[in-house]
């Protein structure tokens, strides 16, 4: 911020964070593709937990970043950020739990 620029309003920052959260929803169609490619290339037939944990982290990280921006937007008063926040939290949980539960069974 320069001396000549006015500080950003909270609503502008909230709108920007909501837009970023919505942009991270593009990971929804990409995550199964990336998951299958990585699982087929790197994992052995038995899916040991030490191999599955990096896969789960890679799949869940974009959802976590989107949830962060969604939460930031909600805290700054942007009402349209609730839906992306909820979607990111649900899919982040699925991306973490599904590979780990598959390796433990």
Order of alpha helices (4+ residues) and beta strands (2+ residues): alpha-alpha-alpha-alpha
